[in-house]
Amino acid sequence: MSSDYLIRLGTQRDATASSVLHSSRITEGFLPTLGPRFLGRLYRRIALDRDSFLMVAEKDGEILAMASCTNDLGHLYRAFILRDGLIATASALFPIIRSLPRVFETLKYPSQGGSELAKTPLPEAEILAVAVREGSSGIGIGRQIMVAVIAEFTRRGVESFKVITSSDNAAALALYRSVGFRDTAALEVHEGTESLALVWSSE
């Protein structure tokens, strides 16, 4: 790890910075359109949820990169809706209304575990998002945070987990493959958008 930054587990205090990173650096899916306030509630829940975790790279008190992960996406969504749903929805009501079909697709996906969509078995645990701040790319920070994510999943006893990204996101695909993920299945989480599921396994 570079001595210039610290990679650590994120807390709810990192939720705002992580949400800003997500909304500014990730263009896939509809979540970035819901804005930092909605995402801030989601990342706060991820940091608090016992089956999920946030990994961040920090330098001088600033978050340079983040990765959000969960052992059980269905449980995370249920906890988020139950505990944060009203406040989060109020903060992004009109974007949610405009994106209702994609909202339902997103909520339906974890109930399928990805397997029915992919036509092949996929692990339940998942990396939900990875983002690196503009100007911090090219120094290996993305790869280092992925190594830390793998170590944390392993510490939790999770032997395999997936990540899903757009099939044409060359930079993300290269990053995941560089730390041992293998292309596993093509799928459509959102209709008309081709995605690729990659799986890391200790076996």
ChimeraX attribute file (.defattr): number of C-alpha atoms within 10 A of each C-alpha:
attribute: neighborCount
match mode: 1-to-1
recipient: residues
	/A:1	13
	/A:2	10
	/A:3	6
	/A:4	9
	/A:5	17
	/A:6	18
	/A:7	21
	/A:8	15
	/A:9	18
	/A:10	24
	/A:11	17
	/A:12	17
	/A:13	12
	/A:14	21
	/A:15	24
	/A:16	20
	/A:17	19
	/A:18	32
	/A:19	24
	/A:20	20
	/A:21	23
	/A:22	27
	/A:23	20
	/A:24	17
	/A:25	15
	/A:26	16
	/A:27	11
	/A:28	14
	/A:29	14
	/A:30	17
	/A:31	20
	/A:32	19
	/A:33	17
	/A:34	19
	/A:35	18
	/A:36	24
	/A:37	20
	/A:38	23
	/A:39	26
	/A:40	22
	/A:41	23
	/A:42	25
	/A:43	29
	/A:44	23
	/A:45	24
	/A:46	25
	/A:47	24
	/A:48	15
	/A:49	16
	/A:50	12
	/A:51	16
	/A:52	22
	/A:53	25
	/A:54	28
	/A:55	24
	/A:56	29
	/A:57	24
	/A:58	18
	/A:59	14
	/A:60	9
	/A:61	9
	/A:62	12
	/A:63	22
	/A:64	25
	/A:65	26
	/A:66	31
	/A:67	24
	/A:68	23
	/A:69	25
	/A:70	23
	/A:71	21
	/A:72	17
	/A:73	22
	/A:74	18
	/A:75	16
	/A:76	20
	/A:77	19
	/A:78	13
	/A:79	16
	/A:80	20
	/A:81	16
	/A:82	10
	/A:83	13
	/A:84	17
	/A:85	17
	/A:86	12
	/A:87	14
	/A:88	19
	/A:89	18
	/A:90	12
	/A:91	18
	/A:92	17
	/A:93	15
	/A:94	12
	/A:95	15
	/A:96	18
	/A:97	12
	/A:98	10
	/A:99	15
	/A:100	12
	/A:101	12
	/A:102	18
	/A:103	15
	/A:104	11
	/A:105	14
	/A:106	17
	/A:107	14
	/A:108	14
	/A:109	18
	/A:110	18
	/A:111	13
	/A:112	13
	/A:113	18
	/A:114	23
	/A:115	17
	/A:116	13
	/A:117	16
	/A:118	19
	/A:119	11
	/A:120	12
	/A:121	13
	/A:122	22
	/A:123	19
	/A:124	19
	/A:125	22
	/A:126	23
	/A:127	23
	/A:128	15
	/A:129	16
	/A:130	22
	/A:131	24
	/A:132	24
	/A:133	18
	/A:134	11
	/A:135	8
	/A:136	12
	/A:137	13
	/A:138	9
	/A:139	10
	/A:140	12
	/A:141	22
	/A:142	23
	/A:143	16
	/A:144	17
	/A:145	24
	/A:146	20
	/A:147	14
	/A:148	19
	/A:149	24
	/A:150	22
	/A:151	13
	/A:152	16
	/A:153	21
	/A:154	15
	/A:155	10
	/A:156	11
	/A:157	9
	/A:158	17
	/A:159	15
	/A:160	20
	/A:161	23
	/A:162	22
	/A:163	23
	/A:164	24
	/A:165	22
	/A:166	18
	/A:167	15
	/A:168	11
	/A:169	12
	/A:170	10
	/A:171	8
	/A:172	17
	/A:173	21
	/A:174	11
	/A:175	15
	/A:176	20
	/A:177	14
	/A:178	12
	/A:179	14
	/A:180	15
	/A:181	20
	/A:182	17
	/A:183	17
	/A:184	17
	/A:185	19
	/A:186	19
	/A:187	23
	/A:188	18
	/A:189	22
	/A:190	17
	/A:191	10
	/A:192	7
	/A:193	12
	/A:194	14
	/A:195	19
	/A:196	21
	/A:197	22
	/A:198	22
	/A:199	23
	/A:200	21
	/A:201	15
	/A:202	10
	/A:203	5
